[in-house]
Amino acid sequence: MPTFAMKLNFQIVIFKKERIIMKKYVCDLCGWEYDPEVGVPEQGIEPGTAFEDLPEDFECPLCGVGKDQFSPED
Ligand SMILES: [Zn+2]
């Protein structure tokens, strides 16, 4: 069943891609951007950390507001 196998493989590729892509978030106040691929090494946030996985006490490195002041980047 080559057709079935190809379709299954295609779905796995899409699944992996969606897991790798993490949204960037932008600070509403100062415009600082959180890039999950970079993290915030100064705050001990390792590269590859999704915004959702940041500690609840995370603060914007520039203006110091909390996570609730960030919006997902389009
Ligand atoms: Zn800020």
N, CA, C, O and the ligand as a Tripos MOL2 file, in Angstrom:
@<TRIPOS>MOLECULE
protein
  297   295    75     0     0
PROTEIN
NO_CHARGES

@<TRIPOS>ATOM
      1 N           0.8440   -1.2090    0.0000 N.3       1 MET1
      2 CA          0.0000    0.0000    0.0000 C.3       1 MET1
      3 C           0.8800    1.2610    0.0000 C.2       1 MET1
      4 O           0.9220    1.9860    0.9940 O.2       1 MET1
      5 N           1.5680    1.5170   -1.0920 N.am      2 PRO2
      6 CA          2.4790    2.6630   -1.1370 C.3       2 PRO2
      7 C           1.7620    3.9950   -0.9120 C.2       2 PRO2
      8 O           2.3200    4.9020   -0.2960 O.2       2 PRO2
      9 N           0.5350    4.1140   -1.4070 N.am      3 THR3
     10 CA         -0.1730    5.3910   -1.2620 C.3       3 THR3
     11 C          -0.4470    5.7040    0.2010 C.2       3 THR3
     12 O          -0.2730    6.8360    0.6520 O.2       3 THR3
     13 N          -0.8760    4.6890    0.9290 N.am      4 PHE4
     14 CA         -1.1610    4.8780    2.3460 C.3       4 PHE4
     15 C           0.1030    5.2790    3.1210 C.2       4 PHE4
     16 O           0.0840    6.1600    3.9800 O.2       4 PHE4
     17 N           1.2020    4.5900    2.7780 N.am      5 ALA5
     18 CA          2.4690    4.8690    3.4620 C.3       5 ALA5
     19 C           2.9100    6.3050    3.2130 C.2       5 ALA5
     20 O           3.3850    6.9720    4.1320 O.2       5 ALA5
     21 N           2.7630    6.7820    2.0050 N.am      6 MET6
     22 CA          3.1650    8.1430    1.6760 C.3       6 MET6
     23 C           2.3230    9.1570    2.4430 C.2       6 MET6
     24 O           2.8370   10.1590    2.9420 O.2       6 MET6
     25 N           1.0250    8.8830    2.5300 N.am      7 LYS7
     26 CA          0.1270    9.8050    3.2250 C.3       7 LYS7
     27 C           0.4740    9.8740    4.7100 C.2       7 LYS7
     28 O           0.4760   10.9490    5.3090 O.2       7 LYS7
     29 N           0.7620    8.7310    5.2840 N.am      8 LEU8
     30 CA          1.1070    8.6690    6.7050 C.3       8 LEU8
     31 C           2.3840    9.4630    6.9710 C.2       8 LEU8
     32 O           2.4580   10.2300    7.9310 O.2       8 LEU8
     33 N           3.3820    9.2750    6.1200 N.am      9 ASN9
     34 CA          4.6470    9.9760    6.2670 C.3       9 ASN9
     35 C           4.4480   11.4810    6.1650 C.2       9 ASN9
     36 O           5.0680   12.2450    6.9050 O.2       9 ASN9
     37 N           3.5990   11.8980    5.2650 N.am     10 PHE10
     38 CA          3.3150   13.3200    5.0690 C.3      10 PHE10
     39 C           2.7180   13.9280    6.3410 C.2      10 PHE10
     40 O           3.0760   15.0360    6.7400 O.2      10 PHE10
     41 N           1.8150   13.1940    6.9590 N.am     11 GLN11
     42 CA          1.1850   13.7000    8.1820 C.3      11 GLN11
     43 C           2.1950   13.8140    9.3170 C.2      11 GLN11
     44 O           2.1210   14.7420   10.1220 O.2      11 GLN11
     45 N           3.1320   12.8840    9.3870 N.am     12 ILE12
     46 CA          4.1520   12.9480   10.4400 C.3      12 ILE12
     47 C           5.0360   14.1780   10.2410 C.2      12 ILE12
     48 O           5.3950   14.8460   11.2110 O.2      12 ILE12
     49 N           5.3830   14.4770    9.0030 N.am     13 VAL13
     50 CA          6.2070   15.6470    8.7200 C.3      13 VAL13
     51 C           5.4960   16.9150    9.1850 C.2      13 VAL13
     52 O           6.1110   17.7820    9.8070 O.2      13 VAL13
     53 N           4.2000   17.0240    8.8830 N.am     14 ILE14
     54 CA          3.4420   18.2110    9.2910 C.3      14 ILE14
     55 C           3.3980   18.3070   10.8160 C.2      14 ILE14
     56 O           3.5480   19.3930   11.3750 O.2      14 ILE14
     57 N           3.1960   17.1970   11.4720 N.am     15 PHE15
     58 CA          3.1150   17.1710   12.9340 C.3      15 PHE15
     59 C           4.4190   17.6940   13.5500 C.2      15 PHE15
     60 O           4.3910   18.5060   14.4740 O.2      15 PHE15
     61 N           5.5420   17.2300   13.0390 N.am     16 LYS16
     62 CA          6.8370   17.6580   13.5610 C.3      16 LYS16
     63 C           7.0470   19.1470   13.3310 C.2      16 LYS16
     64 O           7.5570   19.8440   14.2080 O.2      16 LYS16
     65 N           6.6610   19.6350   12.1670 N.am     17 LYS17
     66 CA          6.8480   21.0340   11.8310 C.3      17 LYS17
     67 C           6.0590   21.9230   12.8030 C.2      17 LYS17
     68 O           6.5560   22.9550   13.2540 O.2      17 LYS17
     69 N           4.8350   21.5130   13.1140 N.am     18 GLU18
     70 CA          4.0050   22.3230   14.0080 C.3      18 GLU18
     71 C           4.5870   22.3640   15.4140 C.2      18 GLU18
     72 O           4.4470   23.3590   16.1250 O.2      18 GLU18
     73 N           5.2320   21.2900   15.8020 N.am     19 ARG19
     74 CA          5.8180   21.2640   17.1500 C.3      19 ARG19
     75 C           7.0510   22.1500   17.2360 C.2      19 ARG19
     76 O           7.3350   22.7230   18.2880 O.2      19 ARG19
     77 N           7.7820   22.2640   16.1380 N.am     20 ILE20
     78 CA          9.0190   23.0360   16.1560 C.3      20 ILE20
     79 C           8.7360   24.5330   16.1460 C.2      20 ILE20
     80 O           9.4120   25.3060   16.8250 O.2      20 ILE20
     81 N           7.7210   24.9410   15.3600 N.am     21 ILE21
     82 CA          7.4330   26.3760   15.2510 C.3      21 ILE21
     83 C           6.7580   26.8790   16.5320 C.2      21 ILE21
     84 O           5.6810   26.4110   16.9010 O.2      21 ILE21
     85 N           7.4040   27.8350   17.2000 N.am     22 MET22
     86 CA          6.8340   28.4410   18.3950 C.3      22 MET22
     87 C           6.6090   29.9140   18.1290 C.2      22 MET22
     88 O           7.4080   30.5800   17.4710 O.2      22 MET22
     89 N           5.5140   30.4000   18.6500 N.am     23 LYS23
     90 CA          5.1480   31.7850   18.3930 C.3      23 LYS23
     91 C           6.0810   32.7580   19.1050 C.2      23 LYS23
     92 O           6.5310   32.5160   20.2250 O.2      23 LYS23
     93 N           6.3580   33.8720   18.4170 N.am     24 LYS24
     94 CA          7.0470   34.9830   19.0620 C.3      24 LYS24
     95 C           6.0060   35.8410   19.7850 C.2      24 LYS24
     96 O           4.8590   35.9420   19.3500 O.2      24 LYS24
     97 N           6.4170   36.4480   20.8790 N.am     25 TYR25
     98 CA          5.5230   37.3280   21.6320 C.3      25 TYR25
     99 C           6.1690   38.7080   21.7530 C.2      25 TYR25
    100 O           7.3870   38.8300   21.8870 O.2      25 TYR25
    101 N           5.3340   39.7400   21.7020 N.am     26 VAL26
    102 CA          5.8360   41.1100   21.7410 C.3      26 VAL26
    103 C           5.2850   41.8250   22.9700 C.2      26 VAL26
    104 O           4.1010   41.7160   23.2890 O.2      26 VAL26
    105 N           6.1570   42.5530   23.6480 N.am     27 CYS27
    106 CA          5.7550   43.3400   24.8090 C.3      27 CYS27
    107 C           4.8500   44.4890   24.3500 C.2      27 CYS27
    108 O           5.2020   45.2500   23.4490 O.2      27 CYS27
    109 N           3.6680   44.6000   24.9920 N.am     28 ASP28
    110 CA          2.7220   45.6480   24.6070 C.3      28 ASP28
    111 C           3.2610   47.0470   24.9290 C.2      28 ASP28
    112 O           2.9060   48.0220   24.2660 O.2      28 ASP28
    113 N           4.1110   47.1370   25.9430 N.am     29 LEU29
    114 CA          4.5620   48.4610   26.3860 C.3      29 LEU29
    115 C           5.7390   48.9840   25.5740 C.2      29 LEU29
    116 O           5.7030   50.1050   25.0660 O.2      29 LEU29
    117 N           6.7910   48.1610   25.4530 N.am     30 CYS30
    118 CA          8.0170   48.6890   24.8430 C.3      30 CYS30
    119 C           8.3260   48.0580   23.4960 C.2      30 CYS30
    120 O           9.2220   48.5210   22.7910 O.2      30 CYS30
    121 N           7.5970   47.0070   23.1240 N.am     31 GLY31
    122 CA          7.8180   46.4100   21.8190 C.3      31 GLY31
    123 C           8.9260   45.3760   21.7840 C.2      31 GLY31
    124 O           9.2650   44.8670   20.7160 O.2      31 GLY31
    125 N           9.4980   45.0570   22.9470 N.am     32 TRP32
    126 CA         10.5270   44.0050   22.9810 C.3      32 TRP32
    127 C           9.9150   42.6800   22.5500 C.2      32 TRP32
    128 O           8.7820   42.3600   22.9090 O.2      32 TRP32
    129 N          10.6720   41.9210   21.7820 N.am     33 GLU33
    130 CA         10.1430   40.6790   21.2260 C.3      33 GLU33
    131 C          10.7790   39.4720   21.8960 C.2      33 GLU33
    132 O          12.0020   39.3840   22.0060 O.2      33 GLU33
    133 N           9.9370   38.5380   22.3450 N.am     34 TYR34
    134 CA         10.4650   37.2700   22.8460 C.3      34 TYR34
    135 C          10.5050   36.2700   21.7050 C.2      34 TYR34
    136 O           9.4750   35.9390   21.1170 O.2      34 TYR34
    137 N          11.7070   35.7900   21.3960 N.am     35 ASP35
    138 CA         11.8870   34.7860   20.3510 C.3      35 ASP35
    139 C          12.2190   33.4520   21.0150 C.2      35 ASP35
    140 O          13.2950   33.3030   21.5940 O.2      35 ASP35
    141 N          11.2990   32.4680   20.9390 N.am     36 PRO36
    142 CA         11.5260   31.1830   21.6190 C.3      36 PRO36
    143 C          12.7920   30.4800   21.1560 C.2      36 PRO36
    144 O          13.3760   29.6960   21.9040 O.2      36 PRO36
    145 N          13.2190   30.7560   19.9290 N.am     37 GLU37
    146 CA         14.4300   30.1050   19.4250 C.3      37 GLU37
    147 C          15.6840   30.6800   20.0770 C.2      37 GLU37
    148 O          16.7350   30.0390   20.0730 O.2      37 GLU37
    149 N          15.5800   31.8740   20.6310 N.am     38 VAL38
    150 CA         16.7300   32.5340   21.2530 C.3      38 VAL38
    151 C          16.6570   32.4420   22.7700 C.2      38 VAL38
    152 O          17.6740   32.2870   23.4450 O.2      38 VAL38
    153 N          15.4270   32.5390   23.3020 N.am     39 GLY39
    154 CA         15.2660   32.5630   24.7510 C.3      39 GLY39
    155 C          15.7740   33.8770   25.3200 C.2      39 GLY39
    156 O          15.9270   34.8580   24.5920 O.2      39 GLY39
    157 N          16.0360   33.8980   26.6190 N.am     40 VAL40
    158 CA         16.6250   35.0820   27.2600 C.3      40 VAL40
    159 C          17.7480   34.5870   28.1570 C.2      40 VAL40
    160 O          17.5510   34.3980   29.3580 O.2      40 VAL40
    161 N          18.9410   34.3730   27.5700 N.am     41 PRO41
    162 CA         20.0610   33.7950   28.3260 C.3      41 PRO41
    163 C          20.3770   34.5780   29.6020 C.2      41 PRO41
    164 O          20.7810   33.9910   30.6050 O.2      41 PRO41
    165 N          20.1910   35.9170   29.5670 N.am     42 GLU42
    166 CA         20.4930   36.7420   30.7490 C.3      42 GLU42
    167 C          19.6010   36.3740   31.9340 C.2      42 GLU42
    168 O          19.9780   36.5590   33.0910 O.2      42 GLU42
    169 N          18.4070   35.8470   31.6230 N.am     43 GLN43
    170 CA         17.4670   35.4840   32.6850 C.3      43 GLN43
    171 C          17.4120   33.9600   32.9010 C.2      43 GLN43
    172 O          16.5540   33.4490   33.6220 O.2      43 GLN43
    173 N          18.3360   33.2650   32.2640 N.am     44 GLY44
    174 CA         18.3590   31.8220   32.4300 C.3      44 GLY44
    175 C          17.3190   31.0940   31.6060 C.2      44 GLY44
    176 O          17.0570   29.9120   31.8300 O.2      44 GLY44
    177 N          16.7130   31.8090   30.6310 N.am     45 ILE45
    178 CA         15.7350   31.1790   29.7460 C.3      45 ILE45
    179 C          16.4830   30.5820   28.5650 C.2      45 ILE45
    180 O          17.0590   31.3100   27.7560 O.2      45 ILE45
    181 N          16.4740   29.2790   28.4660 N.am     46 GLU46
    182 CA         17.2490   28.6180   27.4270 C.3      46 GLU46
    183 C          16.5830   28.7240   26.0600 C.2      46 GLU46
    184 O          15.3570   28.7850   25.9680 O.2      46 GLU46
    185 N          17.3970   28.7450   24.9860 N.am     47 PRO47
    186 CA         16.8450   28.7050   23.6290 C.3      47 PRO47
    187 C          15.9460   27.4910   23.4590 C.2      47 PRO47
    188 O          16.2670   26.4020   23.9340 O.2      47 PRO47
    189 N          14.8200   27.6800   22.7790 N.am     48 GLY48
    190 CA         13.8760   26.5810   22.5830 C.3      48 GLY48
    191 C          12.7650   26.5610   23.6140 C.2      48 GLY48
    192 O          11.9760   25.6170   23.6440 O.2      48 GLY48
    193 N          12.6820   27.5860   24.4650 N.am     49 THR49
    194 CA         11.6250   27.6670   25.4680 C.3      49 THR49
    195 C          10.4330   28.4330   24.8980 C.2      49 THR49
    196 O          10.5490   29.6050   24.5430 O.2      49 THR49
    197 N           9.2850   27.7560   24.8150 N.am     50 ALA50
    198 CA          8.0830   28.4280   24.3210 C.3      50 ALA50
    199 C           7.6350   29.4820   25.3240 C.2      50 ALA50
    200 O           7.8700   29.3470   26.5250 O.2      50 ALA50
    201 N           6.9880   30.5280   24.8260 N.am     51 PHE51
    202 CA          6.5160   31.5970   25.7290 C.3      51 PHE51
    203 C           5.6110   31.0280   26.8140 C.2      51 PHE51
    204 O           5.6580   31.4600   27.9660 O.2      51 PHE51
    205 N           4.7890   30.0580   26.4340 N.am     52 GLU52
    206 CA          3.8760   29.4350   27.3950 C.3      52 GLU52
    207 C           4.6240   28.7310   28.5270 C.2      52 GLU52
    208 O           4.0880   28.5460   29.6200 O.2      52 GLU52
    209 N           5.8610   28.3450   28.2530 N.am     53 ASP53
    210 CA          6.6340   27.6050   29.2510 C.3      53 ASP53
    211 C           7.5080   28.5130   30.1180 C.2      53 ASP53
    212 O           8.2200   28.0320   30.9990 O.2      53 ASP53
    213 N           7.4550   29.8120   29.8740 N.am     54 LEU54
    214 CA          8.2500   30.7250   30.7000 C.3      54 LEU54
    215 C           7.7030   30.7250   32.1220 C.2      54 LEU54
    216 O           6.5040   30.5240   32.3170 O.2      54 LEU54
    217 N           8.5570   30.9470   33.1190 N.am     55 PRO55
    218 CA          8.0640   31.0100   34.4970 C.3      55 PRO55
    219 C           7.0510   32.1380   34.6600 C.2      55 PRO55
    220 O           7.1050   33.1430   33.9520 O.2      55 PRO55
    221 N           6.1250   31.9590   35.6050 N.am     56 GLU56
    222 CA          5.0590   32.9510   35.7970 C.3      56 GLU56
    223 C           5.6150   34.3130   36.1990 C.2      56 GLU56
    224 O           4.9700   35.3350   35.9650 O.2      56 GLU56
    225 N           6.8040   34.3410   36.8010 N.am     57 ASP57
    226 CA          7.3720   35.6170   37.2310 C.3      57 ASP57
    227 C           8.2910   36.2270   36.1750 C.2      57 ASP57
    228 O           9.0620   37.1420   36.4620 O.2      57 ASP57
    229 N           8.1970   35.7080   34.9500 N.am     58 PHE58
    230 CA          9.0090   36.2760   33.8710 C.3      58 PHE58
    231 C           8.6580   37.7510   33.6750 C.2      58 PHE58
    232 O           7.4930   38.1480   33.7170 O.2      58 PHE58
    233 N           9.7100   38.5490   33.4600 N.am     59 GLU59
    234 CA          9.4900   39.9780   33.2220 C.3      59 GLU59
    235 C          10.2000   40.4110   31.9520 C.2      59 GLU59
    236 O          11.2470   39.8730   31.5930 O.2      59 GLU59
    237 N           9.6150   41.3920   31.2800 N.am     60 CYS60
    238 CA         10.2350   41.9680   30.0880 C.3      60 CYS60
    239 C          11.6120   42.5140   30.4620 C.2      60 CYS60
    240 O          11.7210   43.2980   31.4050 O.2      60 CYS60
    241 N          12.6690   42.1140   29.7410 N.am     61 PRO61
    242 CA         14.0330   42.5660   30.0710 C.3      61 PRO61
    243 C          14.2050   44.0760   29.9350 C.2      61 PRO61
    244 O          15.1070   44.6510   30.5440 O.2      61 PRO61
    245 N          13.3600   44.7170   29.1510 N.am     62 LEU62
    246 CA         13.5130   46.1570   28.9260 C.3      62 LEU62
    247 C          12.6960   46.9960   29.8980 C.2      62 LEU62
    248 O          13.2170   47.9410   30.4900 O.2      62 LEU62
    249 N          11.4050   46.6570   30.0690 N.am     63 CYS63
    250 CA         10.5550   47.5310   30.8780 C.3      63 CYS63
    251 C          10.0120   46.8450   32.1280 C.2      63 CYS63
    252 O           9.4210   47.5150   32.9760 O.2      63 CYS63
    253 N          10.1930   45.5290   32.2720 N.am     64 GLY64
    254 CA          9.8790   44.8670   33.5320 C.3      64 GLY64
    255 C           8.4290   44.4430   33.7290 C.2      64 GLY64
    256 O           8.0580   44.0360   34.8300 O.2      64 GLY64
    257 N           7.5910   44.5290   32.6780 N.am     65 VAL65
    258 CA          6.2010   44.0900   32.8510 C.3      65 VAL65
    259 C           6.1230   42.5630   32.7930 C.2      65 VAL65
    260 O           7.0520   41.9100   32.3170 O.2      65 VAL65
    261 N           5.0170   41.9970   33.2770 N.am     66 GLY66
    262 CA          4.8550   40.5550   33.3410 C.3      66 GLY66
    263 C           4.3530   39.9570   32.0440 C.2      66 GLY66
    264 O           4.1050   40.6580   31.0630 O.2      66 GLY66
    265 N           4.2090   38.6320   32.0650 N.am     67 LYS67
    266 CA          3.8060   37.8890   30.8670 C.3      67 LYS67
    267 C           2.4490   38.3230   30.3280 C.2      67 LYS67
    268 O           2.1970   38.2300   29.1270 O.2      67 LYS67
    269 N           1.5590   38.8040   31.2260 N.am     68 ASP68
    270 CA          0.2110   39.1610   30.7790 C.3      68 ASP68
    271 C           0.2040   40.4160   29.9240 C.2      68 ASP68
    272 O          -0.8270   40.7830   29.3590 O.2      68 ASP68
    273 N           1.3750   41.0880   29.8270 N.am     69 GLN69
    274 CA          1.4610   42.2980   29.0020 C.3      69 GLN69
    275 C           2.0530   41.9960   27.6300 C.2      69 GLN69
    276 O           2.3780   42.9090   26.8700 O.2      69 GLN69
    277 N           2.1880   40.7180   27.3200 N.am     70 PHE70
    278 CA          2.7260   40.3210   26.0160 C.3      70 PHE70
    279 C           1.6040   39.8270   25.1030 C.2      70 PHE70
    280 O           0.6240   39.2380   25.5590 O.2      70 PHE70
    281 N           1.7710   40.0800   23.8120 N.am     71 SER71
    282 CA          0.7990   39.6100   22.8330 C.3      71 SER71
    283 C           1.5080   38.7680   21.7720 C.2      71 SER71
    284 O           2.6480   39.0560   21.4080 O.2      71 SER71
    285 N           0.8250   37.7190   21.2740 N.am     72 PRO72
    286 CA          1.4410   36.9110   20.2110 C.3      72 PRO72
    287 C           1.6740   37.7520   18.9640 C.2      72 PRO72
    288 O           0.8390   38.5710   18.5790 O.2      72 PRO72
    289 N           2.8290   37.5320   18.3420 N.am     73 GLU73
    290 CA          3.1210   38.2450   17.1000 C.3      73 GLU73
    291 C           2.3910   37.5670   15.9500 C.2      73 GLU73
    292 O           2.3220   36.3400   15.8860 O.2      73 GLU73
    293 N           1.8490   38.3680   15.0440 N.am     74 ASP74
    294 CA          1.1270   37.7900   13.8930 C.3      74 ASP74
    295 C           2.0950   37.2280   12.8850 C.2      74 ASP74
    296 O           1.6760   36.7010   11.8540 O.2      74 ASP74
    297 ZN          8.6570   45.6470   27.6590 Zn       75 ZN75
@<TRIPOS>BOND
     1     1     2 1
     2     2     3 1
     3     3     4 2
     4     3     5 am
     5     5     6 1
     6     6     7 1
     7     7     8 2
     8     7     9 am
     9     9    10 1
    10    10    11 1
    11    11    12 2
    12    11    13 am
    13    13    14 1
    14    14    15 1
    15    15    16 2
    16    15    17 am
    17    17    18 1
    18    18    19 1
    19    19    20 2
    20    19    21 am
    21    21    22 1
    22    22    23 1
    23    23    24 2
    24    23    25 am
    25    25    26 1
    26    26    27 1
    27    27    28 2
    28    27    29 am
    29    29    30 1
    30    30    31 1
    31    31    32 2
    32    31    33 am
    33    33    34 1
    34    34    35 1
    35    35    36 2
    36    35    37 am
    37    37    38 1
    38    38    39 1
    39    39    40 2
    40    39    41 am
    41    41    42 1
    42    42    43 1
    43    43    44 2
    44    43    45 am
    45    45    46 1
    46    46    47 1
    47    47    48 2
    48    47    49 am
    49    49    50 1
    50    50    51 1
    51    51    52 2
    52    51    53 am
    53    53    54 1
    54    54    55 1
    55    55    56 2
    56    55    57 am
    57    57    58 1
    58    58    59 1
    59    59    60 2
    60    59    61 am
    61    61    62 1
    62    62    63 1
    63    63    64 2
    64    63    65 am
    65    65    66 1
    66    66    67 1
    67    67    68 2
    68    67    69 am
    69    69    70 1
    70    70    71 1
    71    71    72 2
    72    71    73 am
    73    73    74 1
    74    74    75 1
    75    75    76 2
    76    75    77 am
    77    77    78 1
    78    78    79 1
    79    79    80 2
    80    79    81 am
    81    81    82 1
    82    82    83 1
    83    83    84 2
    84    83    85 am
    85    85    86 1
    86    86    87 1
    87    87    88 2
    88    87    89 am
    89    89    90 1
    90    90    91 1
    91    91    92 2
    92    91    93 am
    93    93    94 1
    94    94    95 1
    95    95    96 2
    96    95    97 am
    97    97    98 1
    98    98    99 1
    99    99   100 2
   100    99   101 am
   101   101   102 1
   102   102   103 1
   103   103   104 2
   104   103   105 am
   105   105   106 1
   106   106   107 1
   107   107   108 2
   108   107   109 am
   109   109   110 1
   110   110   111 1
   111   111   112 2
   112   111   113 am
   113   113   114 1
   114   114   115 1
   115   115   116 2
   116   115   117 am
   117   117   118 1
   118   118   119 1
   119   119   120 2
   120   119   121 am
   121   121   122 1
   122   122   123 1
   123   123   124 2
   124   123   125 am
   125   125   126 1
   126   126   127 1
   127   127   128 2
   128   127   129 am
   129   129   130 1
   130   130   131 1
   131   131   132 2
   132   131   133 am
   133   133   134 1
   134   134   135 1
   135   135   136 2
   136   135   137 am
   137   137   138 1
   138   138   139 1
   139   139   140 2
   140   139   141 am
   141   141   142 1
   142   142   143 1
   143   143   144 2
   144   143   145 am
   145   145   146 1
   146   146   147 1
   147   147   148 2
   148   147   149 am
   149   149   150 1
   150   150   151 1
   151   151   152 2
   152   151   153 am
   153   153   154 1
   154   154   155 1
   155   155   156 2
   156   155   157 am
   157   157   158 1
   158   158   159 1
   159   159   160 2
   160   159   161 am
   161   161   162 1
   162   162   163 1
   163   163   164 2
   164   163   165 am
   165   165   166 1
   166   166   167 1
   167   167   168 2
   168   167   169 am
   169   169   170 1
   170   170   171 1
   171   171   172 2
   172   171   173 am
   173   173   174 1
   174   174   175 1
   175   175   176 2
   176   175   177 am
   177   177   178 1
   178   178   179 1
   179   179   180 2
   180   179   181 am
   181   181   182 1
   182   182   183 1
   183   183   184 2
   184   183   185 am
   185   185   186 1
   186   186   187 1
   187   187   188 2
   188   187   189 am
   189   189   190 1
   190   190   191 1
   191   191   192 2
   192   191   193 am
   193   193   194 1
   194   194   195 1
   195   195   196 2
   196   195   197 am
   197   197   198 1
   198   198   199 1
   199   199   200 2
   200   199   201 am
   201   201   202 1
   202   202   203 1
   203   203   204 2
   204   203   205 am
   205   205   206 1
   206   206   207 1
   207   207   208 2
   208   207   209 am
   209   209   210 1
   210   210   211 1
   211   211   212 2
   212   211   213 am
   213   213   214 1
   214   214   215 1
   215   215   216 2
   216   215   217 am
   217   217   218 1
   218   218   219 1
   219   219   220 2
   220   219   221 am
   221   221   222 1
   222   222   223 1
   223   223   224 2
   224   223   225 am
   225   225   226 1
   226   226   227 1
   227   227   228 2
   228   227   229 am
   229   229   230 1
   230   230   231 1
   231   231   232 2
   232   231   233 am
   233   233   234 1
   234   234   235 1
   235   235   236 2
   236   235   237 am
   237   237   238 1
   238   238   239 1
   239   239   240 2
   240   239   241 am
   241   241   242 1
   242   242   243 1
   243   243   244 2
   244   243   245 am
   245   245   246 1
   246   246   247 1
   247   247   248 2
   248   247   249 am
   249   249   250 1
   250   250   251 1
   251   251   252 2
   252   251   253 am
   253   253   254 1
   254   254   255 1
   255   255   256 2
   256   255   257 am
   257   257   258 1
   258   258   259 1
   259   259   260 2
   260   259   261 am
   261   261   262 1
   262   262   263 1
   263   263   264 2
   264   263   265 am
   265   265   266 1
   266   266   267 1
   267   267   268 2
   268   267   269 am
   269   269   270 1
   270   270   271 1
   271   271   272 2
   272   271   273 am
   273   273   274 1
   274   274   275 1
   275   275   276 2
   276   275   277 am
   277   277   278 1
   278   278   279 1
   279   279   280 2
   280   279   281 am
   281   281   282 1
   282   282   283 1
   283   283   284 2
   284   283   285 am
   285   285   286 1
   286   286   287 1
   287   287   288 2
   288   287   289 am
   289   289   290 1
   290   290   291 1
   291   291   292 2
   292   291   293 am
   293   293   294 1
   294   294   295 1
   295   295   296 2
@<TRIPOS>SUBSTRUCTURE
     1 MET1         2 RESIDUE 1 A MET
     2 PRO2         6 RESIDUE 1 A PRO
     3 THR3        10 RESIDUE 1 A THR
     4 PHE4        14 RESIDUE 1 A PHE
     5 ALA5        18 RESIDUE 1 A ALA
     6 MET6        22 RESIDUE 1 A MET
     7 LYS7        26 RESIDUE 1 A LYS
     8 LEU8        30 RESIDUE 1 A LEU
     9 ASN9        34 RESIDUE 1 A ASN
    10 PHE10       38 RESIDUE 1 A PHE
    11 GLN11       42 RESIDUE 1 A GLN
    12 ILE12       46 RESIDUE 1 A ILE
    13 VAL13       50 RESIDUE 1 A VAL
    14 ILE14       54 RESIDUE 1 A ILE
    15 PHE15       58 RESIDUE 1 A PHE
    16 LYS16       62 RESIDUE 1 A LYS
    17 LYS17       66 RESIDUE 1 A LYS
    18 GLU18       70 RESIDUE 1 A GLU
    19 ARG19       74 RESIDUE 1 A ARG
    20 ILE20       78 RESIDUE 1 A ILE
    21 ILE21       82 RESIDUE 1 A ILE
    22 MET22       86 RESIDUE 1 A MET
    23 LYS23       90 RESIDUE 1 A LYS
    24 LYS24       94 RESIDUE 1 A LYS
    25 TYR25       98 RESIDUE 1 A TYR
    26 VAL26      102 RESIDUE 1 A VAL
    27 CYS27      106 RESIDUE 1 A CYS
    28 ASP28      110 RESIDUE 1 A ASP
    29 LEU29      114 RESIDUE 1 A LEU
    30 CYS30      118 RESIDUE 1 A CYS
    31 GLY31      122 RESIDUE 1 A GLY
    32 TRP32      126 RESIDUE 1 A TRP
    33 GLU33      130 RESIDUE 1 A GLU
    34 TYR34      134 RESIDUE 1 A TYR
    35 ASP35      138 RESIDUE 1 A ASP
    36 PRO36      142 RESIDUE 1 A PRO
    37 GLU37      146 RESIDUE 1 A GLU
    38 VAL38      150 RESIDUE 1 A VAL
    39 GLY39      154 RESIDUE 1 A GLY
    40 VAL40      158 RESIDUE 1 A VAL
    41 PRO41      162 RESIDUE 1 A PRO
    42 GLU42      166 RESIDUE 1 A GLU
    43 GLN43      170 RESIDUE 1 A GLN
    44 GLY44      174 RESIDUE 1 A GLY
    45 ILE45      178 RESIDUE 1 A ILE
    46 GLU46      182 RESIDUE 1 A GLU
    47 PRO47      186 RESIDUE 1 A PRO
    48 GLY48      190 RESIDUE 1 A GLY
    49 THR49      194 RESIDUE 1 A THR
    50 ALA50      198 RESIDUE 1 A ALA
    51 PHE51      202 RESIDUE 1 A PHE
    52 GLU52      206 RESIDUE 1 A GLU
    53 ASP53      210 RESIDUE 1 A ASP
    54 LEU54      214 RESIDUE 1 A LEU
    55 PRO55      218 RESIDUE 1 A PRO
    56 GLU56      222 RESIDUE 1 A GLU
    57 ASP57      226 RESIDUE 1 A ASP
    58 PHE58      230 RESIDUE 1 A PHE
    59 GLU59      234 RESIDUE 1 A GLU
    60 CYS60      238 RESIDUE 1 A CYS
    61 PRO61      242 RESIDUE 1 A PRO
    62 LEU62      246 RESIDUE 1 A LEU
    63 CYS63      250 RESIDUE 1 A CYS
    64 GLY64      254 RESIDUE 1 A GLY
    65 VAL65      258 RESIDUE 1 A VAL
    66 GLY66      262 RESIDUE 1 A GLY
    67 LYS67      266 RESIDUE 1 A LYS
    68 ASP68      270 RESIDUE 1 A ASP
    69 GLN69      274 RESIDUE 1 A GLN
    70 PHE70      278 RESIDUE 1 A PHE
    71 SER71      282 RESIDUE 1 A SER
    72 PRO72      286 RESIDUE 1 A PRO
    73 GLU73      290 RESIDUE 1 A GLU
    74 ASP74      294 RESIDUE 1 A ASP
    75 ZN75       297 GROUP 0 **** ****
